Amino acid sequence: MATEQRCFPADLHLFTPNGARLNRLLRMSRRDVLMGGMGAALAGATGAAAATSDDADIAAFMAVSQRLTDRDTLDIRIGHALFAGIVHATPTRRDQVSRLHDLMTKNSFASAHDLAKAAEQADPGFKDVIHDIMTGWYRGLADHKVVVYRSALMFDITKDAVYPKTYAAGGPFYWTQTPPEVAVPTGEPALSPSTFVVEPT
């Protein structure tokens, strides 16, 4: 004897209380669609404007950094992280970096020394901005946090003689060999003296 099979309507879910509520929620009026589209377009335009602003800020930071470090190229990924940390620690740095960039582009500075000296004369506050930028690139620190370690420029300038702690790139017993001679620096400081701060170790 064949078993009787019930045929349920395809829209049975509409007859349950939860199904009816879901159906009401899923129904979208023309007004809902238009308002949603306008909101998405506005959010997209705002996001695009913010992205453009961020790109301009990063470009200015990288240009100033290259001049202050006297380097043709710097890692843009490290630059993004350093800029974010510097601005997070001191929000006014965003505007200060932009103004420092304007000063740099309006004048032709042959070296980092020239830019730093002129910047402090133009605005004593630029001295702290320059310290933050140089501390970021050379020590790898921003907002009191380590942003980068092995690629910090302090290791790059001494890579022929000194290796970062925990790195042994010179082969077995490399420390027993006489290190190469290092020329005595002949440059003069561009910025005025700063208060010496002893950091905890």
C-alpha positions in Angstrom: 0.0 0.0 0.0 1.5 3.3 -1.1 2.3 5.7 1.7 0.4 9.0 1.4 2.8 11.9 0.8 1.8 15.4 1.7 2.6 18.1 -0.7 3.5 21.3 1.1 3.2 24.6 -0.7 6.4 26.2 -1.7 5.7 29.3 0.3 4.9 27.5 3.5 7.5 29.6 5.3 5.3 32.6 4.8 2.6 31.1 7.0 4.7 30.7 10.1 5.0 33.7 12.5 8.8 33.9 12.1 8.4 33.5 8.3 5.9 36.3 8.1 8.2 38.6 10.1 11.2 37.7 7.9 9.1 38.3 4.8 8.2 41.8 6.0 11.9 42.5 6.8 13.0 41.3 3.3 10.5 43.4 1.5 12.3 46.6 0.4 10.4 49.5 -1.0 11.7 51.7 -3.8 12.5 54.4 -1.2 14.6 52.0 0.8 16.7 51.0 -2.3 17.2 54.7 -3.3 18.1 55.8 0.2 20.5 52.9 0.6 22.1 53.6 -2.7 22.6 57.3 -1.9 24.1 56.4 1.5 26.5 54.0 -0.1 27.5 56.6 -2.7 28.1 59.2 0.0 30.1 56.8 2.1 32.2 55.9 -1.0 32.9 59.5 -1.8 33.8 60.3 1.8 36.1 57.2 1.9 37.7 58.2 -1.4 38.4 61.7 -0.1 39.9 60.3 3.2 42.1 57.9 1.2 43.3 60.8 -1.1 44.1 62.9 2.0 46.0 60.0 3.6 47.9 59.4 0.4 48.9 63.0 0.3 50.0 63.0 3.9 52.1 59.8 3.4 53.7 61.2 0.2 54.7 64.4 2.2 56.0 62.3 5.0 58.1 60.1 2.7 59.5 63.1 0.8 60.5 64.9 4.1 62.0 61.6 5.4 64.1 61.1 2.3 65.5 64.6 2.6 66.2 64.3 6.3 67.9 60.9 5.9 69.6 62.0 2.7 68.4 58.8 1.0 67.0 58.3 -2.5 64.6 55.5 -1.4 62.9 54.4 1.8 60.5 51.5 2.4 57.0 52.9 2.0 55.5 50.1 4.2 57.8 51.2 7.1 56.8 54.8 6.3 53.1 54.1 6.6 53.7 52.4 10.0 55.9 55.2 11.3 53.6 58.0 10.2 50.6 56.2 11.8 52.5 55.9 15.1 53.8 59.4 15.1 50.4 60.9 14.4 48.7 58.6 17.0 51.2 59.8 19.6 50.9 63.5 18.7 47.9 64.3 16.3 49.3 67.7 15.5 52.2 66.1 13.8 50.1 65.5 10.7 49.8 69.2 10.0 53.4 69.9 11.1 54.7 67.3 8.6 52.6 68.9 5.9 54.0 72.4 6.7 57.5 71.0 6.9 57.0 69.5 3.4 55.8 72.9 2.1 58.9 74.6 3.5 61.1 72.0 1.8 59.4 72.2 -1.6 59.5 76.1 -1.6 63.3 76.0 -1.1 66.1 74.1 -2.5 67.9 72.3 0.3 71.1 70.5 -0.7 71.2 68.3 2.4 69.4 67.2 5.6 71.6 69.6 7.5 70.3 72.6 5.5 66.7 71.6 5.8 66.9 71.0 9.6 68.6 74.2 10.3 66.2 76.3 8.2 63.2 74.4 9.6 64.1 75.2 13.2 64.7 78.9 12.3 61.3 79.0 10.6 59.5 77.4 13.5 61.1 76.0 16.7 58.3 73.4 16.8 59.7 71.7 13.7 62.7 70.5 15.9 60.4 68.0 17.7 58.9 66.9 14.4 62.3 66.2 13.0 63.3 64.3 16.1 60.2 62.1 15.8 60.9 61.4 12.1 64.6 60.6 12.7 63.8 58.5 15.7 61.3 56.6 13.7 63.6 55.8 10.8 66.9 55.3 12.7 65.6 53.5 15.8 62.4 52.0 14.4 60.3 53.6 17.2 57.0 55.5 17.0 54.5 56.2 19.7 56.9 54.4 22.2 56.5 51.2 20.3 58.9 49.2 18.1 57.7 49.5 14.5 60.6 47.9 12.8 63.8 46.4 14.2 66.1 44.7 11.7 65.4 47.3 9.0 66.0 50.4 11.3 68.5 52.7 9.6 70.8 52.6 12.7 71.7 49.1 11.7 72.1 50.0 8.0 74.7 52.6 8.6 76.9 50.2 10.6 76.1 46.9 8.8 79.8 46.5 7.7 80.9 46.4 11.3 78.0 45.9 13.8 75.1 43.5 13.6 71.7 43.9 15.4 71.4 42.1 18.7 70.3 38.5 18.2 71.6 38.5 14.6 74.9 36.9 13.8 75.5 37.6 10.1 79.3 37.4 10.2 79.9 33.7 10.4 81.5 31.7 13.3 83.6 33.8 15.7 83.3 36.9 13.6 83.6 39.0 16.8 87.2 37.8 17.3 88.3 39.7 14.2 89.5 43.3 14.2 86.6 45.5 13.1 87.1 47.8 10.1 88.3 51.4 10.7 85.6 54.0 10.9 86.2 57.5 9.8 85.8 60.2 12.5 82.7 62.3 11.8 83.4 65.8 10.6 79.8 67.2 10.4 78.2 69.7 12.7 74.8 69.4 14.3 72.0 71.3 12.5 69.6 71.5 15.4 70.1 73.3 18.7 71.0 71.1 21.7 68.2 69.1 23.3 67.7 67.9 26.9 69.4 64.5 27.4 66.9 61.9 28.5 68.2 58.6 30.0 65.8 55.9 28.9 65.2 52.7 31.0 67.0 49.6 29.7 
